[in-house]
């Protein structure tokens, strides 16, 4: 199923994203983009999260579903959130502690893994990343989010990626300073062989709202 209704969130990034989308979305607004119109997670939609063709449908891009299937196998990224910013679309990934970003390598089967590696390699080449980096192993989740951002842009879509790094999540022992998130993504870029000025850099936005009412 490409529309997933998660169990009720009580803590962590899932809870705080749901909470701020419902109560104070301005705290999630990235500078430089028009005001976000949140499409998920929404209380009136069971806080559903979307993946595969359903995330495209949610963004108003159902015509791209066949191209997505050619690009990436089913059971692709499950987006923490989706939004529109004027005519642009925004893919959202939320974290409340640093280890959330240290994702495991892809666990796909051989056929799917070959397609994933091809998509990641195409993205790596397009972004001018070091050829020695293996995007299917190190910081794999961040790598596949960048790959989907690149794919959408290649389809002529004005697409952006919003990385939400919460501060002060005591329950999850999360970071208290935005600098800790900055260092983490510097490490991710180093591991992926990416320059800080890669072609998608201006389309990747970071916000650091503090947990709490």
C-alpha positions as CSV (number, residue, x, y, z in Angstrom):
1,X,0.0,0.0,0.0
2,X,1.4,3.4,-1.0
3,X,-0.7,5.4,1.5
4,X,0.3,4.4,5.0
5,X,-1.6,5.3,8.2
6,X,0.9,5.1,11.0
7,X,0.0,4.2,14.7
8,X,-0.6,7.3,16.8
9,X,2.7,9.1,17.4
10,X,3.5,9.9,21.0
11,X,7.1,11.2,20.6
12,X,10.0,11.7,18.2
13,X,10.1,13.4,14.8
14,X,6.8,11.9,13.6
15,X,5.0,13.3,16.6
16,X,6.6,16.8,16.4
17,X,6.1,17.1,12.6
18,X,2.4,16.2,13.0
19,X,2.1,18.6,15.9
20,X,3.6,21.6,14.2
21,X,1.8,21.0,10.9
22,X,-1.4,21.1,12.8
23,X,-0.7,23.9,15.3
24,X,2.2,26.1,14.1
25,X,3.3,25.4,10.6
26,X,5.2,28.7,10.4
27,X,7.9,27.1,12.5
28,X,8.5,24.7,9.6
29,X,8.7,27.4,7.0
30,X,12.0,27.4,5.1
31,X,13.3,30.9,4.2
32,X,13.3,31.6,0.5
33,X,10.2,29.6,-0.4
34,X,6.6,30.7,-0.6
35,X,4.4,29.8,2.3
36,X,4.0,26.0,2.5
37,X,0.6,24.4,1.9
38,X,0.9,21.1,3.8
39,X,-0.5,18.0,2.1
40,X,0.7,15.5,4.6
41,X,0.8,14.6,7.4
42,X,-2.7,16.0,8.2
43,X,-5.0,15.1,11.1
44,X,-8.0,15.1,8.7
45,X,-6.2,12.5,6.6
46,X,-5.3,10.1,9.5
47,X,-1.7,11.6,9.5
48,X,-1.1,9.3,6.5
49,X,2.3,9.2,4.9
50,X,2.7,8.6,1.1
51,X,5.1,6.6,-1.1
52,X,5.4,5.4,-4.7
53,X,2.7,6.6,-7.1
54,X,0.5,7.9,-4.3
55,X,3.0,10.6,-3.3
56,X,2.9,11.9,-6.8
57,X,-0.8,11.8,-6.8
58,X,-0.8,13.8,-3.5
59,X,1.4,16.4,-5.1
60,X,-0.8,16.7,-8.2
61,X,1.6,14.8,-10.4
62,X,-0.1,11.5,-11.2
63,X,1.0,11.6,-14.8
64,X,4.6,10.9,-13.7
65,X,3.7,7.5,-12.1
66,X,4.9,5.4,-15.1
67,X,8.2,7.3,-15.2
68,X,8.7,6.8,-11.4
69,X,8.2,3.1,-11.8
70,X,10.9,3.0,-14.5
71,X,13.2,5.0,-12.2
72,X,12.8,3.3,-8.9
73,X,11.2,-0.1,-7.8
74,X,8.1,-0.2,-5.7
75,X,8.4,0.4,-1.9
76,X,10.4,3.5,-2.5
77,X,10.8,6.3,0.0
78,X,8.0,6.9,2.4
79,X,7.8,10.6,2.8
80,X,7.4,12.1,6.3
81,X,5.6,15.0,4.8
82,X,4.6,16.6,1.5
83,X,3.8,20.2,0.7
84,X,3.4,22.8,-2.1
85,X,5.1,26.1,-2.1
86,X,3.3,28.2,-4.7
87,X,4.0,26.2,-8.0
88,X,6.8,24.2,-6.4
89,X,6.5,20.8,-4.7
90,X,8.3,20.0,-1.4
91,X,9.4,16.6,-0.2
92,X,9.9,16.5,3.6
93,X,12.2,14.4,5.8
94,X,12.1,14.9,9.6
95,X,14.5,13.8,12.3
96,X,14.7,14.5,16.0
97,X,17.9,12.7,16.9
98,X,21.2,12.3,15.0
99,X,21.1,8.5,14.7
100,X,17.9,8.7,12.7
101,X,20.0,9.9,9.8
102,X,22.5,7.0,10.0
103,X,20.4,4.7,7.9
104,X,21.2,1.2,7.0
105,X,22.3,0.2,3.5
106,X,19.5,-0.7,1.0
107,X,18.0,-4.1,1.8
108,X,16.4,-4.5,-1.6
109,X,16.6,-7.8,-3.5
110,X,19.1,-8.2,-6.4
111,X,16.9,-7.0,-9.2
112,X,15.5,-4.0,-7.3
113,X,19.0,-3.2,-5.9
114,X,20.4,-3.1,-9.4
115,X,17.8,-0.5,-10.4
116,X,18.3,1.5,-7.2
117,X,22.1,1.5,-7.8
118,X,21.6,2.7,-11.4
119,X,19.3,5.6,-10.2
120,X,21.8,6.5,-7.4
121,X,24.7,6.4,-9.8
122,X,23.0,8.6,-12.3
123,X,22.3,11.1,-9.5
124,X,25.8,10.9,-8.3
125,X,27.2,11.7,-11.7
126,X,24.7,14.5,-12.3
127,X,25.7,16.1,-9.0
128,X,29.4,15.8,-9.7
129,X,30.0,13.6,-6.6
130,X,33.2,11.5,-6.1
131,X,33.0,8.3,-8.2
132,X,34.4,6.3,-5.3
133,X,31.4,6.9,-3.1
134,X,28.8,4.2,-2.8
135,X,25.4,5.8,-2.3
136,X,23.6,2.5,-1.7
137,X,25.5,1.9,1.6
138,X,26.5,5.2,3.3
139,X,23.8,7.7,4.3
140,X,21.5,5.7,2.0
141,X,18.3,7.4,3.1
142,X,19.6,10.8,2.4
143,X,21.1,9.6,-0.9
144,X,17.8,8.2,-2.1
145,X,15.9,11.4,-1.1
146,X,18.4,13.4,-3.2
147,X,17.9,10.9,-6.0
148,X,14.2,11.5,-6.0
149,X,14.6,15.3,-5.9
150,X,16.9,15.0,-8.9
151,X,14.5,12.8,-10.7
152,X,11.6,15.2,-10.2
153,X,13.7,18.1,-11.4
154,X,14.6,16.1,-14.5
155,X,10.9,15.7,-15.2
156,X,10.6,19.5,-15.3
157,X,9.1,19.8,-11.8
158,X,10.1,22.7,-9.6
159,X,11.0,20.4,-6.6
160,X,12.6,21.0,-3.3
161,X,13.6,18.9,-0.3
162,X,13.0,20.1,3.2
163,X,15.1,18.5,5.9
164,X,13.6,19.2,9.4
165,X,16.0,18.7,12.2
166,X,14.2,19.2,15.5
167,X,16.0,20.6,18.6
168,X,15.6,19.7,22.2
169,X,13.8,16.4,21.9
170,X,14.6,15.2,25.4
171,X,12.7,11.9,25.0
172,X,14.9,11.0,22.0
173,X,18.1,12.6,23.4
174,X,18.2,14.8,20.4
175,X,20.6,17.7,19.7
176,X,20.0,21.0,21.4
177,X,21.9,23.1,18.8
178,X,21.4,23.5,15.1
179,X,25.2,23.3,14.6
180,X,25.0,19.6,15.5
181,X,22.7,19.0,12.5
182,X,25.0,21.1,10.3
183,X,28.0,18.9,11.2
184,X,26.0,15.7,10.5
185,X,25.1,16.8,7.0
186,X,28.6,18.0,6.4
187,X,29.6,14.4,7.2
188,X,26.9,13.1,4.9
189,X,28.2,15.2,2.0
190,X,31.7,14.0,2.7
191,X,30.7,10.4,2.7
192,X,28.7,10.8,-0.5
193,X,31.5,12.7,-2.2
194,X,29.4,15.8,-2.6
195,X,30.5,19.4,-2.8
196,X,28.6,21.9,-0.7
197,X,27.8,23.6,-4.0
198,X,26.4,20.7,-5.8
199,X,23.7,21.5,-8.4
200,X,20.8,20.6,-6.1
201,X,22.2,22.6,-3.1
202,X,19.8,25.5,-3.5
203,X,16.8,23.1,-3.5
204,X,17.7,21.4,-0.2
205,X,16.4,23.4,2.8
206,X,17.1,22.9,6.5
207,X,14.9,24.1,9.3
208,X,15.5,23.5,13.1
209,X,12.3,24.1,15.1
210,X,12.6,23.5,18.8
211,X,10.3,20.9,20.4
212,X,7.7,22.1,22.7
213,X,4.4,24.1,22.5
